[in-house]
Amino acid sequence: MAAPSTSILWFRRDLRLNDHPALLAAVDAAAHVLPVFVLDPRLLDKDTPRTRRLLASVAALSKATRGALVVRRGDPVDVIPRLAGQVGAQQVHVSRETTPYGRRRDEAVEKALADDGRELVATGTPYAVGPGRIVNQSGSPYKVFTPFSKAWHQHGRPAPAARPKRIPWLRDDVHSDPIPEAPAGLEAGEAAALKRWEAFLHDGLTAYDEERDRPDLDTTSRLSAPLKYGEIHPRTILADIAAHSAGRSQAANTYVTELIWREFYADVLWHQPDSAWHDLRGELAKLPYDSGSETDRLVDAWREGRTGYPIVDAGMRQLLEEGWMHNRVRMITASFLTKDLHVWWPVGAQHFLDHLIDGDIASNNHGWQWVAGTGTDASPYFRVFNPVTQGRKFDPDGDYVRRWVPELRHLPGSAAHEPWKHDNGYDELYPHPVVDHDDERKETLARYERARR
Ligand code: FAD
């Protein structure tokens, strides 16, 4: 029999034990806490780098709870109320979910629990300032980043939540399904996230401002996956930055601004759930895109890193191999698909979600819209990234390209960005450019002009 006073803590995008307000609420509410993770087929039906990374994180959480974590496979709307009934929990505690699917799911679970006289209690969110909290003076959400960012700074945020001194996990004999095994060697879990963050804070942050745009240097924090799964909360990061000697540096400000982009996109999605897969800027819905077998062939070349544009191909191959891509290269590759190949951004957004370990519906799909020009930027339609000048500027010695595109390793320095300029450029059978960038740029600008009229 379960203890008479048990609360459930249902983990989702908060796979940690530090700075966890919902954990504190669950501990306060009952003598025992049953930690639960649901293997929801809706989220786990595809075997992707993202789902593997998630499962590795769940395994780390299970260890951190010393095996108390109960894992159940099934629809949360069935699983959670059944478990609550089984252990006699009056309350199920969660961190509030803010994505369209998460919100719908939680509403259904809340209703099912209420039908049995139980409660879903949401405390905190995966963000420093919860989506929906920041509005302008007339009570409307912000549509562009800079004013949102100013308001975000003014809004203030709570300090990190203390870890409970003792967490009274329920250790009854509650059945737990096995956690599907993730590939060995995947870095995951709270301890690894904190270690990575501390190393970056002490050794990486000061150079961030100058070097963050350089894919060849690998000098960003690589915390996107830990943040995605809530292995570390941005509140912790922000508090550590404020307490650190470099906290007031330009580098620290720039890093905080990147975290605010994450908060901004979550806020946009909160206010406009449809923007996950539809153009935010309605007037551009008329923009014509290419399709058909020739386009399919070009999209395949893009997916496989065979466009003939070295920085694009390096990025796409890094994505396939590492499940991660540098931010600058995400922009260049997204621009290439939407503006050189004239393909609607959801095609690329889906490919990224299928391959990124940090794939996040808010940051990914709004990042894509930002590049495509249909999103939150004020007048971005004329921004078409030139893959050659971008490559030469941000990978000046060609090291990033040579790392991911072995066919270009015989070209020294920045020559790797322009094999067509060198007699031996194609000795190793690298493809020629699949389209002419200058022509496609003109075509894109003409299409945007027509659509805006
Ligand atoms: P750092 O430079 O160290 O930044 C620190 C953190 O700030 C990141 O971990 C991330 O949480 C946040 N951040 C940084 N840049 C952005 C940004 N532009 N938008 C939102 N948050 C940001 N980020 C994701 O987390 N998941 C995605 O699925 C995703 N898809 C993207 C798709 C496109 C087309 C573009 C242009 C950007 C996308 N980003 C996404 C944002 C960004 O590229 C990654 O967050 C970043 O590359 C992750 O590396 P990092 O942790 O080393 O970043």
Residues whose N, C-alpha, C, O or C-beta is under 5 A from the ligand:
A	BS01	FAD	T220 S221 R222 L223 S224 L227 E258 L259 W261 R262 M325 H326 N327 R330 M331 A334 D358 G359 D360 S363 N364 G367 W368
